[in-house]
Amino acid sequence: MDALCQLLGSKTSLPHSKLQEFVSRIEAAERLLASVAIEDAVAARGAVKRIDQARQQLALGDGSAIAGSCSTCITHYKNAWNIAEHAVLVQSVQVDALVHIEVLGDANKTYVVEATTNLINWTTLGSVKAGSDGVVQFDTGDASQYSWRFYRIFSP
């Protein structure tokens, strides 16, 4: 996409109108993907904070499109789509002998993971840093020795 955007600003044998048409179609498709993802997140009652962030990115993409900055426009639309997709990820726990926990937090923030069998005495299992998309992933290790176990994740 960057190469196509660069062609718009340079002299080429391709007609400028055709290049602009291709760019406009790609921008429209990216915007539609982001808009649908936001609508889906709203319908699924996703994280309001994430939905607001996705809407902000969508608006920034619209502004970049109006200003003619196609690569920036596409980046904002992709960010909006990605944030909206993660807005519906509230929690995910997979259990076999190992427990994999995945929750939505704040981007690049550090979280502490604790476990207990009685909801009174908590043991720190470790800390983990959320990704740039806010997703926190933690593998607790072998939990097969416990009849039941409870987990909590918090920011220190």
N, CA and C atoms as a LAMMPS dump frame, in Angstrom:
ITEM: TIMESTEP
0
ITEM: NUMBER OF ATOMS
468
ITEM: BOX BOUNDS ff ff ff
-5.0000000000000000e+02 5.0000000000000000e+02
-5.0000000000000000e+02 5.0000000000000000e+02
-5.0000000000000000e+02 5.0000000000000000e+02
ITEM: ATOMS id mol type element x y z
1 1 1 N 0.824 -1.183 0
2 1 2 C 0 0 0
3 1 3 C 0.877 1.258 0
4 2 1 N 1.966 1.194 0.766
5 2 2 C 2.864 2.353 0.802
6 2 3 C 3.404 2.688 -0.585
7 3 1 N 3.735 1.636 -1.346
8 3 2 C 4.268 1.869 -2.695
9 3 3 C 3.214 2.53 -3.578
10 4 1 N 1.979 2.097 -3.443
11 4 2 C 0.897 2.696 -4.223
12 4 3 C 0.702 4.164 -3.827
13 5 1 N 0.773 4.437 -2.552
14 5 2 C 0.636 5.824 -2.084
15 5 3 C 1.786 6.686 -2.592
16 6 1 N 2.981 6.11 -2.632
17 6 2 C 4.132 6.856 -3.132
18 6 3 C 3.984 7.172 -4.623
19 7 1 N 3.376 6.246 -5.366
20 7 2 C 3.161 6.488 -6.789
21 7 3 C 2.249 7.687 -7.023
22 8 1 N 1.31 7.903 -6.105
23 8 2 C 0.405 9.045 -6.249
24 8 3 C 1.157 10.371 -6.257
25 9 1 N 2.233 10.418 -5.495
26 9 2 C 2.988 11.663 -5.385
27 9 3 C 4.142 11.783 -6.364
28 10 1 N 4.287 10.812 -7.252
29 10 2 C 5.412 10.868 -8.184
30 10 3 C 4.92 10.843 -9.626
31 11 1 N 5.85 11.101 -10.526
32 11 2 C 5.515 11.041 -11.948
33 11 3 C 5.652 9.592 -12.391
34 12 1 N 4.614 9.121 -13.04
35 12 2 C 4.597 7.738 -13.501
36 12 3 C 3.815 7.666 -14.809
37 13 1 N 3.998 6.578 -15.511
38 13 2 C 3.266 6.412 -16.779
39 13 3 C 1.802 6.042 -16.53
40 14 1 N 1.481 5.619 -15.324
41 14 2 C 0.095 5.287 -14.988
42 14 3 C -0.708 6.564 -14.783
43 15 1 N -1.929 6.59 -15.266
44 15 2 C -2.762 7.776 -15.06
45 15 3 C -3.047 8.003 -13.574
46 16 1 N -2.898 9.229 -13.143
47 16 2 C -3.116 9.596 -11.739
48 16 3 C -4.525 9.222 -11.291
49 17 1 N -5.492 9.401 -12.179
50 17 2 C -6.886 9.106 -11.829
51 17 3 C -7.082 7.625 -11.517
52 18 1 N -6.383 6.75 -12.249
53 18 2 C -6.495 5.305 -11.998
54 18 3 C -5.85 4.948 -10.656
55 19 1 N -4.691 5.523 -10.388
56 19 2 C -4.034 5.282 -9.105
57 19 3 C -4.918 5.74 -7.949
58 20 1 N -5.49 6.925 -8.097
59 20 2 C -6.353 7.458 -7.052
60 20 3 C -7.582 6.566 -6.856
61 21 1 N -8.092 6.018 -7.946
62 21 2 C -9.247 5.116 -7.85
63 21 3 C -8.882 3.862 -7.049
64 22 1 N -7.704 3.294 -7.318
65 22 2 C -7.262 2.115 -6.563
66 22 3 C -7.114 2.443 -5.08
67 23 1 N -6.475 3.545 -4.796
68 23 2 C -6.272 3.958 -3.405
69 23 3 C -7.612 4.184 -2.717
70 24 1 N -8.514 4.857 -3.378
71 24 2 C -9.826 5.133 -2.795
72 24 3 C -10.596 3.845 -2.507
73 25 1 N -10.497 2.88 -3.388
74 25 2 C -11.171 1.599 -3.163
75 25 3 C -10.583 0.866 -1.95
76 26 1 N -9.278 0.87 -1.839
77 26 2 C -8.625 0.201 -0.711
78 26 3 C -8.988 0.91 0.593
79 27 1 N -8.951 2.24 0.574
80 27 2 C -9.336 3.001 1.77
81 27 3 C -10.779 2.693 2.169
82 28 1 N -11.676 2.642 1.196
83 28 2 C -13.084 2.357 1.483
84 28 3 C -13.25 0.958 2.066
85 29 1 N -12.511 -0.009 1.539
86 29 2 C -12.592 -1.382 2.053
87 29 3 C -12.07 -1.46 3.486
88 30 1 N -10.945 -0.81 3.737
89 30 2 C -10.374 -0.81 5.092
90 30 3 C -11.32 -0.123 6.078
91 31 1 N -11.937 0.97 5.639
92 31 2 C -12.872 1.683 6.505
93 31 3 C -14.086 0.817 6.812
94 32 1 N -14.577 0.122 5.796
95 32 2 C -15.729 -0.753 5.993
96 32 3 C -15.402 -1.871 6.977
97 33 1 N -14.241 -2.482 6.848
98 33 2 C -13.825 -3.529 7.795
99 33 3 C -13.781 -2.991 9.223
100 34 1 N -13.216 -1.812 9.39
101 34 2 C -13.129 -1.207 10.723
102 34 3 C -14.518 -0.888 11.266
103 35 1 N -15.379 -0.323 10.425
104 35 2 C -16.737 0.039 10.86
105 35 3 C -17.534 -1.19 11.282
106 36 1 N -17.44 -2.252 10.504
107 36 2 C -18.159 -3.482 10.842
108 36 3 C -17.623 -4.076 12.15
109 37 1 N -16.314 -4.044 12.324
110 37 2 C -15.725 -4.561 13.568
111 37 3 C -16.21 -3.759 14.772
112 38 1 N -16.318 -2.453 14.62
113 38 2 C -16.819 -1.608 15.708
114 38 3 C -18.282 -1.929 15.992
115 39 1 N -19.089 -2.053 14.94
116 39 2 C -20.498 -2.412 15.122
117 39 3 C -20.646 -3.764 15.809
118 40 1 N -19.82 -4.726 15.416
119 40 2 C -19.852 -6.056 16.049
120 40 3 C -19.472 -5.971 17.524
121 41 1 N -18.469 -5.155 17.84
122 41 2 C -18.04 -4.997 19.233
123 41 3 C -19.147 -4.37 20.072
124 42 1 N -19.84 -3.396 19.514
125 42 2 C -20.962 -2.767 20.214
126 42 3 C -22.07 -3.794 20.435
127 43 1 N -22.405 -4.552 19.398
128 43 2 C -23.473 -5.552 19.505
129 43 3 C -23.134 -6.638 20.519
130 44 1 N -21.848 -6.964 20.651
131 44 2 C -21.408 -7.992 21.592
132 44 3 C -21.171 -7.429 22.99
133 45 1 N -21.491 -6.147 23.157
134 45 2 C -21.272 -5.461 24.439
135 45 3 C -19.81 -5.553 24.877
136 46 1 N -18.949 -5.222 23.928
137 46 2 C -17.521 -5.24 24.189
138 46 3 C -17.105 -4.125 25.127
139 47 1 N -15.824 -4.109 25.43
140 47 2 C -15.264 -3.119 26.344
141 47 3 C -15.46 -1.716 25.776
142 48 1 N -16.187 -0.894 26.507
143 48 2 C -16.545 0.449 26.037
144 48 3 C -15.303 1.285 25.754
145 49 1 N -14.31 1.163 26.611
146 49 2 C -13.075 1.931 26.429
147 49 3 C -12.411 1.58 25.097
148 50 1 N -12.376 0.297 24.767
149 50 2 C -11.775 -0.144 23.514
150 50 3 C -12.608 0.321 22.31
151 51 1 N -13.912 0.245 22.445
152 51 2 C -14.779 0.695 21.355
153 51 3 C -14.569 2.183 21.103
154 52 1 N -14.455 2.974 22.162
155 52 2 C -14.186 4.405 22.008
156 52 3 C -12.845 4.641 21.331
157 53 1 N -11.831 3.852 21.707
158 53 2 C -10.518 3.983 21.074
159 53 3 C -10.597 3.625 19.589
160 54 1 N -11.37 2.601 19.268
161 54 2 C -11.532 2.209 17.863
162 54 3 C -12.22 3.312 17.082
163 55 1 N -13.223 3.911 17.68
164 55 2 C -13.923 5.02 17.011
165 55 3 C -12.987 6.21 16.791
166 56 1 N -12.103 6.463 17.749
167 56 2 C -11.142 7.557 17.594
168 56 3 C -10.2 7.274 16.43
169 57 1 N -9.75 6.035 16.322
170 57 2 C -8.866 5.671 15.209
171 57 3 C -9.595 5.786 13.876
172 58 1 N -10.863 5.402 13.858
173 58 2 C -11.663 5.525 12.646
174 58 3 C -11.765 6.996 12.224
175 59 1 N -12.009 7.863 13.193
176 59 2 C -12.102 9.299 12.906
177 59 3 C -10.759 9.849 12.411
178 60 1 N -9.659 9.394 13.004
179 60 2 C -8.335 9.824 12.531
180 60 3 C -8.091 9.353 11.099
181 61 1 N -8.543 8.134 10.798
182 61 2 C -8.425 7.629 9.429
183 61 3 C -9.224 8.471 8.458
184 62 1 N -10.428 8.85 8.868
185 62 2 C -11.258 9.712 8.02
186 62 3 C -10.563 11.049 7.763
187 63 1 N -9.97 11.603 8.81
188 63 2 C -9.247 12.87 8.66
189 63 3 C -8.062 12.737 7.727
190 64 1 N -7.341 11.636 7.849
191 64 2 C -6.194 11.404 6.963
192 64 3 C -6.642 11.205 5.524
193 65 1 N -7.788 10.55 5.333
194 65 2 C -8.304 10.347 3.976
195 65 3 C -8.654 11.69 3.337
196 66 1 N -9.295 12.554 4.115
197 66 2 C -9.667 13.874 3.61
198 66 3 C -8.412 14.687 3.274
199 67 1 N -7.373 14.534 4.1
200 67 2 C -6.131 15.273 3.877
201 67 3 C -5.289 14.679 2.755
202 68 1 N -5.691 13.495 2.265
203 68 2 C -4.95 12.871 1.171
204 68 3 C -3.752 12.078 1.607
205 69 1 N -3.685 11.728 2.875
206 69 2 C -2.56 10.953 3.4
207 69 3 C -2.958 9.478 3.451
208 70 1 N -2.811 8.799 2.324
209 70 2 C -3.382 7.465 2.199
210 70 3 C -2.736 6.434 3.114
211 71 1 N -1.415 6.414 3.276
212 71 2 C -0.807 5.386 4.122
213 71 3 C -1.18 5.602 5.59
214 72 1 N -1.276 6.852 6.034
215 72 2 C -1.696 7.143 7.405
216 72 3 C -3.158 6.767 7.6
217 73 1 N -3.956 7.034 6.607
218 73 2 C -5.378 6.687 6.633
219 73 3 C -5.545 5.188 6.84
220 74 1 N -4.867 4.387 6.052
221 74 2 C -4.962 2.928 6.137
222 74 3 C -4.485 2.442 7.501
223 75 1 N -3.416 3.021 8.007
224 75 2 C -2.907 2.634 9.324
225 75 3 C -3.954 2.866 10.407
226 76 1 N -4.62 4.006 10.374
227 76 2 C -5.655 4.299 11.372
228 76 3 C -6.841 3.342 11.246
229 77 1 N -7.243 3.026 10.019
230 77 2 C -8.35 2.09 9.831
231 77 3 C -7.972 0.698 10.335
232 78 1 N -6.735 0.274 10.088
233 78 2 C -6.278 -1.029 10.596
234 78 3 C -6.248 -1.031 12.12
235 79 1 N -5.785 0.065 12.702
236 79 2 C -5.78 0.174 14.167
237 79 3 C -7.203 0.096 14.716
238 80 1 N -8.139 0.778 14.067
239 80 2 C -9.538 0.756 14.506
240 80 3 C -10.075 -0.661 14.468
241 81 1 N -9.796 -1.386 13.402
242 81 2 C -10.257 -2.767 13.264
243 81 3 C -9.661 -3.632 14.363
244 82 1 N -8.357 -3.526 14.567
245 82 2 C -7.669 -4.343 15.559
246 82 3 C -8.191 -4.069 16.97
247 83 1 N -8.345 -2.806 17.323
248 83 2 C -8.834 -2.444 18.654
249 83 3 C -10.262 -2.943 18.845
250 84 1 N -11.108 -2.785 17.825
251 84 2 C -12.494 -3.249 17.924
252 84 3 C -12.557 -4.76 18.071
253 85 1 N -11.713 -5.471 17.356
254 85 2 C -11.68 -6.932 17.47
255 85 3 C -11.319 -7.366 18.893
256 86 1 N -10.414 -6.632 19.516
257 86 2 C -10.009 -6.977 20.884
258 86 3 C -10.984 -6.46 21.938
259 87 1 N -11.904 -5.604 21.553
260 87 2 C -12.89 -5.095 22.507
261 87 3 C -13.821 -6.199 22.981
262 88 1 N -14.027 -7.2 22.163
263 88 2 C -14.925 -8.288 22.554
264 88 3 C -14.184 -9.407 23.276
265 89 1 N -12.886 -9.325 23.355
266 89 2 C -12.118 -10.311 24.107
267 89 3 C -12.128 -9.878 25.567
268 90 1 N -13.046 -10.402 26.329
269 90 2 C -13.149 -10.048 27.736
270 90 3 C -12.315 -10.999 28.565
271 91 1 N -12.515 -12.272 28.358
272 91 2 C -11.676 -13.24 29.051
273 91 3 C -11.711 -14.558 28.311
274 92 1 N -10.666 -15.281 28.453
275 92 2 C -10.575 -16.588 27.842
276 92 3 C -9.718 -17.451 28.739
277 93 1 N -10.238 -18.6 29.11
278 93 2 C -9.464 -19.527 29.934
279 93 3 C -9.525 -20.887 29.268
280 94 1 N -8.381 -21.448 28.993
281 94 2 C -8.306 -22.792 28.44
282 94 3 C -7.675 -23.688 29.487
283 95 1 N -8.308 -24.814 29.738
284 95 2 C -7.815 -25.695 30.791
285 95 3 C -7.613 -27.098 30.249
286 96 1 N -6.451 -27.646 30.47
287 96 2 C -6.173 -29.069 30.376
288 96 3 C -5.277 -29.313 31.575
289 97 1 N -4.102 -29.807 31.436
290 97 2 C -3.19 -29.867 32.583
291 97 3 C -2.617 -28.481 32.86
292 98 1 N -2.626 -27.649 31.826
293 98 2 C -2.131 -26.283 31.952
294 98 3 C -3.302 -25.324 31.839
295 99 1 N -3.197 -24.185 32.477
296 99 2 C -4.235 -23.169 32.383
297 99 3 C -3.647 -21.972 31.639
298 100 1 N -4.321 -21.589 30.577
299 100 2 C -3.922 -20.415 29.787
300 100 3 C -4.991 -19.354 30.001
301 101 1 N -4.581 -18.201 30.512
302 101 2 C -5.504 -17.107 30.8
303 101 3 C -5.238 -15.98 29.813
304 102 1 N -6.315 -15.433 29.278
305 102 2 C -6.202 -14.308 28.358
306 102 3 C -7.306 -13.319 28.69
307 103 1 N -6.917 -12.094 29.035
308 103 2 C -7.88 -11.048 29.377
309 103 3 C -7.488 -9.76 28.672
310 104 1 N -8.397 -8.819 28.68
311 104 2 C -8.151 -7.525 28.059
312 104 3 C -7.79 -6.514 29.138
313 105 1 N -6.639 -5.893 28.981
314 105 2 C -6.189 -4.87 29.923
315 105 3 C -5.839 -3.599 29.18
316 106 1 N -4.963 -2.826 29.76
317 106 2 C -4.492 -1.605 29.115
318 106 3 C -3.175 -1.892 28.407
319 107 1 N -2.996 -1.313 27.258
320 107 2 C -1.811 -1.551 26.444
321 107 3 C -0.527 -1.293 27.225
322 108 1 N 0.391 -2.246 27.129
323 108 2 C 1.745 -2.152 27.681
324 108 3 C 1.795 -2.01 29.199
325 109 1 N 0.709 -2.299 29.883
326 109 2 C 0.664 -2.2 31.336
327 109 3 C 1.049 -3.55 31.942
328 110 1 N 1.692 -3.52 33.106
329 110 2 C 2.101 -4.75 33.788
330 110 3 C 1.021 -5.194 34.758
331 111 1 N 0.772 -6.5 34.772
332 111 2 C -0.247 -7.099 35.629
333 111 3 C 0.36 -8.225 36.452
334 112 1 N -0.197 -8.441 37.638
335 112 2 C 0.213 -9.526 38.524
336 112 3 C -0.855 -10.609 38.457
337 113 1 N -0.425 -11.867 38.372
338 113 2 C -1.343 -12.996 38.338
339 113 3 C -1.182 -13.76 39.641
340 114 1 N -2.305 -13.993 40.315
341 114 2 C -2.3 -14.739 41.571
342 114 3 C -3.279 -15.898 41.491
343 115 1 N -3.046 -16.9 42.354
344 115 2 C -3.928 -18.068 42.398
345 115 3 C -4.184 -18.46 43.845
346 116 1 N -5.322 -19.131 44.047
347 116 2 C -5.683 -19.628 45.369
348 116 3 C -6.59 -20.844 45.218
349 117 1 N -6.642 -21.648 46.256
350 117 2 C -7.587 -22.766 46.277
351 117 3 C -8.712 -22.509 47.268
352 118 1 N -8.562 -21.437 48.076
353 118 2 C -9.561 -21.183 49.122
354 118 3 C -10.106 -19.749 49.137
355 119 1 N -9.717 -18.922 48.208
356 119 2 C -10.137 -17.52 48.104
357 119 3 C -9.703 -16.662 49.293
358 120 1 N -8.804 -17.182 50.118
359 120 2 C -8.285 -16.427 51.262
360 120 3 C -6.788 -16.194 51.113
361 121 1 N -6.053 -17.258 50.909
362 121 2 C -4.593 -17.18 50.786
363 121 3 C -4.2 -17.192 49.31
364 122 1 N -3.709 -16.056 48.84
365 122 2 C -3.358 -15.908 47.428
366 122 3 C -1.852 -16.027 47.243
367 123 1 N -1.437 -16.705 46.183
368 123 2 C -0.033 -16.886 45.839
369 123 3 C 0.242 -16.206 44.503
370 124 1 N 1.28 -15.403 44.477
371 124 2 C 1.658 -14.735 43.227
372 124 3 C 2.32 -15.75 42.307
373 125 1 N 1.774 -15.88 41.104
374 125 2 C 2.346 -16.786 40.105
375 125 3 C 3.362 -16.076 39.229
376 126 1 N 3.204 -14.777 39.096
377 126 2 C 4.129 -14.008 38.277
378 126 3 C 3.501 -12.716 37.804
379 127 1 N 4.245 -12.013 36.988
380 127 2 C 3.723 -10.782 36.4
381 127 3 C 3.859 -10.891 34.895
382 128 1 N 3.026 -10.132 34.212
383 128 2 C 3.02 -10.176 32.757
384 128 3 C 2.673 -8.781 32.233
385 129 1 N 3.261 -8.441 31.113
386 129 2 C 3 -7.142 30.5
387 129 3 C 2.019 -7.331 29.351
388 130 1 N 0.992 -6.505 29.311
389 130 2 C 0.009 -6.545 28.231
390 130 3 C 0.682 -6.135 26.924
391 131 1 N 0.18 -6.665 25.845
392 131 2 C 0.691 -6.29 24.536
393 131 3 C 0.234 -4.893 24.152
394 132 1 N 0.669 -4.434 23.016
395 132 2 C 0.29 -3.094 22.553
396 132 3 C -1.204 -3 22.258
397 133 1 N -1.857 -4.166 22.096
398 133 2 C -3.305 -4.185 21.879
399 133 3 C -4.083 -4.36 23.177
400 134 1 N -3.373 -4.455 24.311
401 134 2 C -4.015 -4.584 25.613
402 134 3 C -4.285 -6.012 26.035
403 135 1 N -3.985 -6.972 25.185
404 135 2 C -4.248 -8.363 25.532
405 135 3 C -3.181 -8.868 26.502
406 136 1 N -3.654 -9.455 27.622
407 136 2 C -2.775 -10.023 28.641
408 136 3 C -2.881 -11.537 28.53
409 137 1 N -1.763 -12.211 28.317
410 137 2 C -1.751 -13.665 28.219
411 137 3 C -0.817 -14.226 29.273
412 138 1 N -1.278 -15.288 29.943
413 138 2 C -0.47 -15.893 30.992
414 138 3 C -0.736 -17.386 31.036
415 139 1 N 0.318 -18.188 31.031
416 139 2 C 0.223 -19.632 31.224
417 139 3 C 0.625 -19.926 32.661
418 140 1 N -0.279 -20.558 33.407
419 140 2 C -0.05 -20.76 34.838
420 140 3 C 0.858 -21.933 35.144
421 141 1 N 1.116 -22.773 34.184
422 141 2 C 1.891 -23.973 34.443
423 141 3 C 0.963 -25.118 34.809
424 142 1 N 1.528 -26.226 35.225
425 142 2 C 0.747 -27.429 35.517
426 142 3 C -0.167 -27.199 36.718
427 143 1 N -1.457 -27.3 36.486
428 143 2 C -2.448 -27.105 37.548
429 143 3 C -3.212 -28.397 37.83
430 144 1 N -2.75 -29.517 37.283
431 144 2 C -3.48 -30.779 37.421
432 144 3 C -3.512 -31.294 38.855
433 145 1 N -2.644 -30.791 39.711
434 145 2 C -2.6 -31.246 41.108
435 145 3 C -3.698 -30.628 41.974
436 146 1 N -4.427 -29.646 41.432
437 146 2 C -5.462 -28.959 42.201
438 146 3 C -6.855 -29.443 41.793
439 147 1 N -7.703 -29.702 42.784
440 147 2 C -9.097 -30.062 42.51
441 147 3 C -9.815 -28.862 41.914
442 148 1 N -9.533 -27.692 42.457
443 148 2 C -10.022 -26.431 41.918
444 148 3 C -9.026 -25.344 42.277
445 149 1 N -9.033 -24.325 41.472
446 149 2 C -8.105 -23.219 41.666
447 149 3 C -8.724 -21.962 41.077
448 150 1 N -8.557 -20.855 41.775
449 150 2 C -9.098 -19.576 41.343
450 150 3 C -7.934 -18.655 40.991
451 151 1 N -8.16 -17.784 40.024
452 151 2 C -7.124 -16.878 39.556
453 151 3 C -7.639 -15.449 39.567
454 152 1 N -6.719 -14.529 39.785
455 152 2 C -7.047 -13.111 39.639
456 152 3 C -5.867 -12.41 39.014
457 153 1 N -6.182 -11.36 38.281
458 153 2 C -5.169 -10.551 37.616
459 153 3 C -5.461 -9.099 37.959
460 154 1 N -4.426 -8.387 38.367
461 154 2 C -4.618 -6.988 38.723
462 154 3 C -3.357 -6.206 38.409
463 155 1 N -3.543 -4.9 38.33
464 155 2 C -2.414 -4.008 38.11
465 155 3 C -1.906 -3.531 39.46
466 156 1 N -0.604 -3.702 39.713
467 156 2 C -0.056 -3.309 41.026
468 156 3 C -0.076 -1.809 41.249
